[in-house]
Structure formats: C-alpha cells, structure tokens
Amino acid sequence: MAVWVVCGGVNLLESIKVALSALAANKLRSLLTMLGVIIGVGAVIIMVSIIQGARKKAIESFQGSGSDILFAFYAPKGEARRGGRFEGLTMDDVAAIERRVQILTVISPELQAGARAVRGKKSYSGQTVGGTIHYPTLTAVKLDAGRFFDQTDLDSYAKVAVLGVKVRDALFGKDESPLGQTIQLQVGNMTVPVTVIGLLTRKGNEGFGTSADERIILPITTVQRRLTGGRTVAGINARAKPGLAEEAADQVFAVLK
C-alpha cells in the first residue's frame, strides 16, 4: 500500500521530484548555491570558535594574575590629546593612591611605547613596557633566564631590559643567549642602548592586546627619563587585600576623579 503525504493540496513526493529535476537541470547554479550556504555556515562556526577562544584566553589571563588585581587606565577625550600624546595619570597619582588607599598591598605604574629593537642588521618592532619591581607579580609573567630589574635599577634609570621570546628569536635566534648582550631601542626620535638582563618564558597569545612574548620590559623610570620624557603613566596595576578588590576599586576611583 502506497502512502501519500499531502501538504496544501500538493503531493509531497511529486514536489520532491520537481525539485530534483530543477537541481539536475541547473547543476552549476545549484552547486554555487550549496557552496555559498556551506561557506556561510562554516564562517559563522569558525567566527564563534575564535570569539570563544579569545574569551577563554582573556579569562585565563586575568585569572592567572589573581582575582584581587586592579587595573586603572586613563581614557582621555579627544580634546585632552596634545601632539599625539595626552596628559593623564602621573607618578603623583601613583603616590596619592599609595598614601590614601591602605587596602592595597602592591601598586605598580606602567607605561607603554611602540619601539623598534635593533641588533646589527636584525630588528624587531614590538612594545616597550616600563614597569616596577612588582611587574612580574601583577602580570603573572615568569623568567626563563637571567633576572628582573631591581630597585637600584629603578633609582638609577638603568639601561637594562627583559625580553619576550619573540623579541629574542628575532634578534638572537633560538640558540644564542641574549643575556649580557646590548641592543638598540628606538622610540620616536630617541635611540638608547640597553643591556639584556632577563628572558621571559613563552606565554603565547593572551587573547587581547600584545603578548608578553612581544614585549621589551624596562624600569619605568628608564622609559620616562630616557625614551619618552615626563612623568606620565599609561596605567596603574595594583593588588588589593583578599576580598577587598571592589572596595579598593572604589577608593582608587575616588582618589583619581
């Protein structure tokens, strides 16, 4: 016994036959249509996967730093910018936060600048980061070799640097040690020779911004005095006492507003 399924008075089996005949008669058009649908669906799947992956990386990066870490950054309005730079957070703000927010256990200003590192005929365009002795603690970066700069280096504006692995690979290759070697740092119209004292472990893509692998980390005083000038900082990183991160954030905001 044959079974017929009827929809709106049209024989379903007959409709399928007509559709298949149309597809067979227009093979190229059918193929292109199918290809467009497949590519579209595939692109959506890939994009969702990329977004989810980036989100996971970002969450892991912040979790690695600790749940009590605070980040304060200055976001200027257009009229606040002057000659490609802006006046915002300064070392005076850092001192005020240290003095008035007692529930912070560690505070560290940070300053970034695009830089070109040169060694002989080799060069690498990365990011110079100025930090303090607390930078490793607050950013969860680790040393693979050498040392991080100390308070003496900060006080003397020492021309020393810690390299990310991508910078090392570009300037020295994977087999040669960069420790004790001198590279030239070019920031704007300033060029400063620095001695490599440390190498970071490989961290990979952090899901946002530049990876630590692409950074050249110097004492913040060195960046301010020898490369950029002034006392401006790009941001302030801090750690609050356990469970007091939200209260600390409110107090920091009250100091800066």
N, C-alpha and C positions, 0 to 999 in steps of 0.2 A: 504494500500500500504506500503510495507516494504522499508525502507530507508537504504542504504549501504554507508558506508564511506570507501573509498579506499585510502590507502597510499602506494605508491611504488608498486602497483600491489598486495598488500596483504589485504585481507578482515580484517578490524579492529575488527569486532565482533568475528571472528574466532581466532584472535590473543589474545583477552581477554580471551576466553575460554581456550586456550592452557596455558596461564599464570596462570589462576586459577587452572587448573589441576596440573600444576607443583608445585604450592604452597601447594595444598592439599596433594600431594604425598610426600612432604618433609616438614612436619609441624614443626619439631624441628629446621631445618635449617632456615626456614622462620621466626620462632619466634625469634631465636637468631639474625638474620639479622635486624629484626624490632627493637629488643631491643637495638642493637648497635646504630642504627640510632637515636632512641629516646633519649638514654643516651647522645650521642654526641651532639645533638641539645640542650638538656637540660643543658649540661655542658657549652656550649657556652653562652646560655641565662643567666645562673647563674653568669658566669665569667664577662660578660658585666655589669650585675647588680651590682656586687661587685665593679668593677672598677668605674662605675658611682657614686656609693655611696661613695667610698673613695674620689673621686674627689670633690663631693659636700661637704663632711666633711672638706676637706682641704681648700676649698674656704671659707666656713663659718668661719673656724678658723682664717684665715687671715683677713677676713672682720671684725670679732669681735675685732681684735687687732687694726684695723684702717688702712686706705689707705695710711697714711703718715709714717707708721712704716718701718724701715730699719733693715735688719739682715746682719751682716758681720761675716763670719766664715772663719777660716783658713783651707785650704785643702792641707796638706803637700805632697810632693813627697816622694817616698819610702826612698831615702837616707836621708831625713830630720828627719826620726823617730829614736829615740835613746832609747833603752831599753824598748820598748813598749809605750813610750811617745814621744812627739815631741815639739820642740821649735817653737813657732809661735807668736800669739798675746799675748801681755803682758799688764799689767796695765799702762806701759809707753805709749803704743799705744792709750789706752783709754784717757790718759791725753792729748796726742797730738791732738786727734780728738776734744776733748772738747775745746782746745785752738784755733785750726785753722778752725774748721767748725762752723761758727757762726749761721748758719741757722738751727741748731739742737736745739730743745727745751729741750729734755731729752735724756740722754745717760746712758746705764746700761750694764756693762760687765756681762758675765755669764760663769759658769764653772760647768760641769757635771762629775760625777763619779759614777760608779756602786757601790752600797752599800747594806749591809745586816743590817736591823734594828732588834734588839733583845730586847725582854721584857720577862724576866723569861724563860720559855720553848717555848715561841712563837717567831717566826721570820718571816721576810718578805724581799725578795730580790727585791729591787726597784732601784730607781735612786736618788742620792743626787744631788741637784742643788744649786749652790751658786749664789746668786743674790744681788741686792742692794735694797734700799727703793723704787725704781721705777719699780721693777719686776712686781707687780700686774698691774700697768698702761700699761706696754708694752706687757704683755702676756694675759690680759683680764681675769685673774683668780680672784675669789672673795672669801672672807672669810665667812664661815658658823658660826664660833665661834672663840672667842679669838682675838688676834691681830697679825699684821705682825711685823717683826723686824724693829727697827728704826736706826737712825744714831748712837746713843750711842752704840747699839749692834754691829754695823759695826766697830766702832772705838775701841771697847774693845774685838773684836774677840769672842763675846758672844756665849756660847754653848746653843743656842736656835734653835728650829725648828718649821716649819709649815708643817703639814702632809696632804697628799691627802687622800681621803676617803678609798681607798683600803688598804693603809698602816694602817689607824686607825682600819678598820674592822678586819684586820689580827692580830693586836697586842692587841686590846682592846675589840673587838666585836662592835656591832652597838649600844648598850645601854649605855656602860660606856664612860664617858667623858675622853679624853686623856689630857686635859688641866692641866698643872702643874705636870704632870707625867714625869718620867725620862725613856728614852730608851737608849740603847747602839747602836752606829753606828760603823760598821766595814767596813773600806775601805782599801783594801790591808792588810797590817800587822798592821794598825792603828785602835785602838778602842777608841772612845770618847763618854762619856755620854752627852746627850743633854736633855734639858727640853722642852717639847712641849708647845708652847705658842699660837698656832693657828691651825685651821682646815679649809681646803678649801671646798667649795661647790662641789658637784659631777659634773663633766664635761663630762664624757663619752669618747668614742673613738674619737680622733681628726683626724683620717684618715692617720696619719703618725707619726713615732716616738712613744715615750711613752706618755701616757695620763697624765694630771696633777693629776689624781686620784692615780697614782703610784709614785708620787714624794715626796721627803723629802727636803724641801727648807730651806736653812740656809743662814746666811750672807756670802757673797763670801769671806770675809776676814777670816772667821772661817774655811771655807773649805781649803783655801790656807795655812793658818798658822797651823792648827791642823790636817788636813787629807791628803792633797796632797803635800804640800810644794811648794815653789816657787811663782812666780807672773804671771804664765801663765794663760790665759783665753781661753775658748773654742770658744767664740763668743762675739759679741757686738751688743746689741739691741739699737735702737735709734728712736726718733720721730722727723720728720722734720716739719718746719713751713708749714701751709696749702699750697698745690700746689707746694711745692719745693722739693718733695721727690726725683725726678730724679736728680736734680742739687745737692742735698745733697749727693746722692749715688756717683756721680762723684767726689765730693770733698773728701769724705771718702776714696775712692779708691786712689786718688792722695796722700793722707797722708800715706796710708799703703803700696803703691807699692815700 
